[in-house]
C-alpha cells in the first residue's frame, strides 16, 4: 500500500509540474504577443499623431470608438494608448526591422536568434503587422536585453517612468525577470534606487572569500543602503526619537521579517534574532541571523542606531568566528556579516575592514521617518501640482 501511495504521489507531482511548466510557457507566449501588439500600435499611433496627421483629441476618439465596436475591451483607454506610444518611442532606437521575405539562412544569424524581444510594425497606414526586430549595433550586447519580453507591459511603463539611462532600465528589466518581482516590488526597488546601491557597500569580500564566484554573488547580493520604510519610528514610542535604540528597531524588523527579507534580497531564510552563541563559556547574541541559499552561508546582521564605529567590526568578527566554529555545516561557505547603521564614512570603513579575515560589509539604512524628512510638505505638494496644472 505504501509503495502504491508513493507512486501516486510521484504521479501527482509529475503531472502538476507538467501543468505548471505548460502554464508558464503559455503565459510567456501571451506576454510576448501582448508586447508585440502594444509596440506595433505604439508605432502606428506615433507615426500618425506626432506628424500632425491626426487632430487634437484623436487618441481619445479612437479609444471611445474601440470601446463601442469591441464591448468589454480593456486596456485600450486613451491613457493606455499613449503609454503604448511612449513604449515604442523609448525603445525604437535600439531595434531594427527584419525583412521576413529573405530566406531563413540569411536570417539565421546570431543577433536574430539571440533576442526574444518585442515585435514591431510595418510602415503601413492600414495594417499593424508583427516582425521580430533585432538589436542595432549601437548597444553592445544582445544578452543585456535578457527578460525584455518576459516582463509585463505595466512593469515596462514603471521602469520607463522612473529610470532614464538605458543601462539602468535594462538592469531593472533583468532583475524584475530574474527575481519575478510584481509591480509593487519593482516600484519599491526603484524607490530604493537599487541600481546605484548595488555592489557598492564597503566590504572585504574579495580578500576574505576564496571562491571568485561566491565573491561575485556576495557583491551582487548586498547593497550599500537599505530603505526599511516599513519601520516607522513615530509608531515605536512617544518618547524622544533620539532615545530609540537598536533593540526596538530589531523588534520592528522581526515583526516585519517578511518585508525585511524582500528588501534585503532573494533566497534569505530567517533563523532568529538575539541568536544564542557560546564559546569557552562566553555567551554572545548577534541581532539577526539569516541563511542564504544562493551563497550557502549564514548571514549575521548587526543593527546600530547611530554612526559607524570601528569597534563594530571587532564585535561582528567575533560572531562570525563562533558561528563558523560551532554552527556552520561542513558543506557551507564561511559566514558573512553585515553591519546596518544610520551613517558611515565609506572610505574610512573600506580602509578598516581590510584588516579582518572574516567576510564583512557595512551598509546604512533609512526608515519611514527619514523618508518623510526629504519629502515635500502637503502644502508644497499641492502648490507644485497647482503650478503644473
N, C-alpha and C positions, 0 to 999 in steps of 0.2 A: 504493500500500500504506500509506504513512504517513497519507494522508487517511482511509483506512478505519480505521486504528488510532485516530486522533484521534476519529473519530465513535463508535467502540465505547467508547472511554474516557469520552467525554461521556455516552454512553447509560448506562454503568455508574454514573457519578456521579449522573445524574438519578434513576435507579431507586433507588440507595442512599439519596439524600436523601429521596425519597418514602417509603421504608420507615421511615427514622428519624423523619420527621415523623409518620407514622401510629402508630408505636410510642409516641412521646411523647404524642400525643393520647390513645391508648388508656390509657396509664399514668395520665394526668391524670384520665380518667373513672373508672378503677378507684379512684384515691386519693380522689376526691370521694365515690364511693359508700361507701367504707370509713369515711370520716369521718362521713358521714351515718348509717350504721349504728351506729357507736360512740356518736355523740351521742344517737341515739334510745334505744339500750339504756341509756346512762348516765342518761337522764331516767327511764326506766321503773324502773330499779333505785333511783334516788334517791328517787322518789316513794313507793316501797313500803318501802324499808329505813329511810329517815330518819323516817318517820311511825309506825314501830313495827308495821306490818302483818306484817312478816317477823320471825321469831325469830332468835336468835343462831345463826350458822353457816349461814344461809340461802344466802348467796352461794357458800359452799364446796359446799353440796349441789347448787345449780343447776349449778355448773361440773362437778362429777362426773357428774351426770346427762346433761349435754350431751355429755360425752366418750363415755358409753355409747351414746347414741342417734345420735351422729354420729361414728363411729370415724375417727380420723385428724385430727379437728378441731384446729386450732392457734390460739393467740392468745386463748383463752377460759378460761384458768385463773382462779382466784379473784382473784389479784393484778391480772390484766388487766381483769377486770370492774370491780374497784374503781377502776382507772385511768379506765375509761370514765365511771364515776360522777363522778369528780373533773373530768374533761374537760367534762362537761355543766355541773356546778355552778359551775365557774370562769367559763364563757363565757355561760351562760344569761342573766345580767342585761343583756347587750349585744345580745340578739336578741329579736325578737318574731315570733309566728306570723303566717302569711299564710293567709287563708281562700281556698282554691282554688275554692270554689263561686262566688265573684264572677266577673264576666265579665272577659275579657282586657283590655278597655280600662281598667277600674278598677285592674287590677293592673299596668298598663304604665306605672309611674311611675319616676322617676329612681333612687330608692333600690332598688327591686326589681330593676331591670336592671343596676345597677352592682355589686352584691355577689354574688360567687361564693363562698359560704361553705359551712357545713355545713347539713344538713337537720335537722329536729327531729321530735319525737314527738307524735302526737295524744294527748290525755289519755284513754287507754283502758287498761283492765286486761288486755285480751286481744289487742291488736294493736299492733304497732310500725309506724307509717306514716312516710312522709317528706314533709314540706312544707318548702319553701325559706323560711328566715327572712329578715327584713330588719333593718337596724340600728334601734335605738331612738334617740330624739333626744338621749340622754344622752351620746353620743360625737360629736365634731364632724364628722368627715368619713368617708364610705364608703371613700375611697381609702386611709385608714390601715390598712385590713384587707387590703391587697394581699398576695397569696400565702397567705392563710389556709387555703384549701382545696387548695393546691398543695404543701404540705409534709406529710410523713408523720406518722402518729399518734405514733410514737416521738419525732420532733422536737418535737411539741407537748408531750408529757409532760416532756421535758427542760427546755423553756422554762418550763413551769408550775412546776416544782420549784425552778428556780434564779433566776427573775425574778418579782417580785411586782407592781410598779406596771403598770397597763395599757399605758402608753406604752412602757415598757421591753420588755414582752412583744411588742407589735406591732413594735417595732424589730427584735428578733431574728427574728421570723417573716418580716418583709420581707427582711432581709439573708440569711437562710437560703435564701429563694426566689430572690432575685436572683443570689446567688453560688453556688447549687447546692451548699451545704455538706452533707457527710454528717454523721452523728450525732457522729462524733469531732471533726470540725472545729467543729461547733456547740458542743460541750462546751468545746473549747479557747477559743472566743471568749467564752463565758460566764465561764470561769475567768479570762480576762484582763480581764473587766469592760469589754468594748468599748463598751457604751452610755455609760458615764461618762467614757471616754477619747477619744471621737470628737470631732474638730474642736475640741479644747481645747489643742493644743500652742501654745506661744509662736511666733509667725510674723509675717512681713511680707507675706504673700501678697496682701492687699488693696491694698497700696501698689505692690508690685513686679510684679504680674501685671496687665496692662492689660485682658484679656478677663474680664468678670464670670463667665461660665460656667466658664472654666478655673479661676478663683479658687475657685468653689464646689466644683468637682471636687477640687481640691487640698486644701481644708479637710476634705472628706469622706474623702479618701484616707488621710491621716496621723493617727495618734493621738499623745497626749502621753506614753504609756508603753507599752512592748512587753514581753511576757513571753517571753523566749528560754529556755524551760525545757529545750530540747534541749542547752543548754550547761551542763555540769557542771564547775565549777572544780576539784573534787576529782580529776576524771579527767584534767585537763590536766597536772598535775605534782604531785610530792610536796612541793615546797618551800612556803614561806610564801605563803598566798593573797594577801597584800598585794603580793607581787612579780610577780603575774600582770600582764602588760602588754597593751596593745591588740592587738598583733600575734597573740598567742595566742588572744584572743577572736575576732579576724578570721579566723584559720585554722579555728577551730571553726565559724564561720558558713559559710565557704566549703565545709567538709566537709559541712555540713548545709544547703546553699544552698536546697534544695527546701523544707525546713521553714521557713527564714527567709522565703522569698518567700510561703509560705502564711500566715505570721504577719504579714508586712508589708502584704499586701493583694493585690488582684486585678490581673491584666494586667501584672505585672512580669516582665521578662526580664533574666537576669544577663549583664552584659557582661564584667566581670572585676574582679579585685582588684589593688591596687597598680598601677592603670592608668597607663601612661606618658603624661605630658603634657609639652610643651616649647614655650616661647615666648621668643624672643630669646636662645636658648642656655641658658635656665634650665629645669631639669627639675623636674617636680612629680609626686607619686604619691598620688593620693587612694585611700583604703582600699578602698571598694567602689563600683562603678559599675553602675547598672541603667538599663534603658529601660522606660518605662511607656507602653503603647499607649493607654490611656484619656486620659492627659494629653498624649500625643505629645511627650514630653520625656525627656531624660536626667535621671537622679536620682543624685546623689552622696550616699553615706552615710559619714560620718566617725565612727569609734569612739573614745571616750575612756573610760579606765578609772575616772577619779575624778570630781570635781565640775566643773561647767561653769566655764570661764574665758573672759573677754572676747576673748582672742587667738584663740580657736577660730573666731569669726565672721570675722575677717580672713583666716585661712587658707582657710576654706571659700569666701569671696567670691573669692579668687584662683583657686581651682579652677574656679569657675563662669564667671568671665570668660574663662579659657583655653579651657574646653570650648565656650562659645558662639562663640569666635573661630576655633577650629581643628577642632572635631569636629562640632558641631551642623549638621544639614542645613537648607537654607533654608526648608523647609516645616515644620520642627519648632518647637515652642514653646521659650522660654528654659529652660535647665537649672535644676533645683531641687536645693537642698542640704538635707540633714538631718543634724544632729549628734546622735549617740546617746551619752549619758553616764550615769553612775551617779546623779548628783544634779544638780538645777538649781533655782534660785530663779526661779519663773515670772515674777514681776513684774519682777525685775531683767533677765531675758533679754528680755522683751517691750519694755522701755524701750530697751535697747541695739540690738536687732535692727532697729528702725525707722530707724536711721541708715544702713542698707545698701540698695542698689538691686537686688541680686540676690535672687530669691525663696528664702528660707531658713526653716527651722524647727528647734527644739530639742526633743528628746524624751529621756526616760530609759528605762532597761531594767533588767529583773531577770533573773537566771539561776536555774537549778535550786537552786543553793546558797542564794540569797536566799529562795526559797520555803520551803526546809527550815527556815529560821530562824523563820518565823512559824507553822509547823505544830506541833501538839502532839506531845510525845514519845509513843513507843509505849505507855509505861506510863500516861500521861494519857489516851490514846485508849481503852485497854482499860478504865480506870476509869470514863470517861464512858459507854461502851457498857454496862457492867455496871449503872450507875445507871439508865440509861434502861430496860434490861430489867427 
